[in-house]
Amino acid sequence: MLDDLAGAAESIQKLAKGIYPEPISARAEPQNFREKVEQIVNQVASEVLASSETTLSTKDRGELINRMSQSGEEESLGVSLALALLKEKVELSSQQIRALEESKNSVVTDMQKALRSRQLVGKLFADDLPGCAVVIVKNGEVLDHFGCGVDEPGGKQRSADQRQHFCSVSKQFTAKCILELVKEGKLNLSDDIRKHLPNDFPLPQFYIRDSAGCKQEVTITIDNLLYMESGLPNFFAYIGLAGKKYADLKSSQDCLDLIFPKGQESLILAFKPGDREHAGNKSDYQNINYQLLSEIVENKSGQTLRDYADEKIFNPLGMTNTHFIDQDKDVTEQSIKGYAIDGKEEVTPQHKITGGTGVIGAPLDMVKWYKHLATDKTARELFQPRYGRAVYDETLKKIEKCQKHIQRLEGQREACGKGKGGRSKYTSLGEQIKAYFARLEQLQEEMKKLTTEVEYARGLEVNRRDKWDVVFHDGGDEGFRTKSLYVERVDNPAENFSVFLAANRDVDKGLFELCLKLADTWTGESIFSPGAKALPEVDVPMTEGDWIRLEKGQVSSEEELKAFTDKEEKALAEEEEKTLALLPAAIREAFEHFTGAYHCPVLGASYEIGVSGIDEQSAKLEMKIIKDGKVFEGPDFDLVPDDKNPNRLCGVSNPEVDFRLGEKGEIIFSDSSMSIAELVFIKSTDA
């Protein structure tokens, strides 16, 4: 009988997790939901009790089964009570009845949350288009998992055991590999990265410019890479300037060669490594940091990143369906395919870049990872921020202290009002209370700002919201989107909750908000304030304007989008030709200093730089890229002459862009938004 009871308890536990006996439709009606739960409960009750000699009522049977659903893996109070009822026909006390009713309601509540989750996800992912897998975890155990949409057009329903690209969510696994090497004594986080890269790695000398404009040599440490505070440039910006496309990058080496070409002797960094003051204590999110970390793991371990991560992370945790990409196999052999926003065009990326991306896995495996994050000492070092949490805690203490002062003063003023102090003291106390309220309002505004800002730790973004520590990362590549959210109580980390979303379609708008809604649905609390947002995704290959056009139905595919964009650009070019003559002579002359043929040794490409008119105060520099005998349309920049320096052009729409003429006529380009401090274009006649 005990086996039967344990089996019944397991059945109800599965029911509560939303996986018994079949997936609940995302379109199910809530009013029919409780009825289905009751039906399954009664069915299980009848099967378990049919062979017994008990004469328990139907009501008692239902309550018994629901009480059993709360039992754990071992013979707990629930199973013990069930045995007593069956063997001795013990009458249920009123207290037991209430306990059983609460258990029953708990099961139904969890099932209602499961239904709500499916309805939320179903709003973004249609049943017949490539969709999304969802995993909900509490304290290391699965609460629910399901899929909305299909794995491919005309295919089967998405599920949480299908493997797909994890994109930038991979960074936390690369970071964990580094921490494992530290634990083995093979490196220190404060080490210069040169110490742990291969001897033949073409790493230039790193410099920054001091306040006088002089070069100052600096060092990049391993922790600088982990925390995204190295000052290295954005290789996505280099891709466009080099006349390449993201699809041209097939491996990590391609990314590294772009930033560190052979023969490059020096590189001016955007800021001193480790100095976050340039961006208000925020990080500088650049994928190249994690490509370098991948190289360090392979050099120090003597293994590929895939093999080392398998040995130290995935195999020990039982994440058997999750690995870094296999370099010897085709990408589509390892993952379901990724699709454009229309859900029809396959756009699966064919690169095998690792470090900043590269993990292909089953969403269900993340259950074991979240449990590891909550309990493993080394893993918890991943989400230890440098700044934000300490500032949050300090501000919270100030708020609590301020509130205590107000409470104390109001008590004293109340006593004065009852004739114990006099009018002058009453007025004085009122002024003090008013001052404290003003200070409290100021502190609360500071706290509001802290709870909406995100800080980068080691492969994870972190934030504190009231009594919750929030650990997050998202990812995006062509055809894939991922969102990973882990939250734990500040005063009790053992109480934690996780959401993992994995989509194989370019649906990004609303996905982060969906993740937050799922978290609030299952925790029953409003952890996230409206307007909360993560760090911008640099992996997304399309602009926000492109997404809006597609989502509004102006175009239905990326081919139509290109035609749409080309038409817009042609009309704009015609308009600019008409207005070019309107440019004042002084502005035209300032721009013409920058026109002509140039060569960039770092990017290995030649350029023809021209000018087109925009209005009477500014103009546009346009780059045509010449590489391997072919001409490519390069980037263009809206600029205005510097009033104080005739040899300088400043960005208009992007004020962080800067063009300067050097002493030999070379162009020195910088863009702090892309962490490009100095990129030199030499006049072709001087090259």
Summary of the structure (lengths in Angstrom):
residues: 687
radius of gyration: 30.5
end to end distance: 88.2
largest distance: 103.5
contacts: 2231
relative contact order: 0.10
helix: 44%
strand: 20%
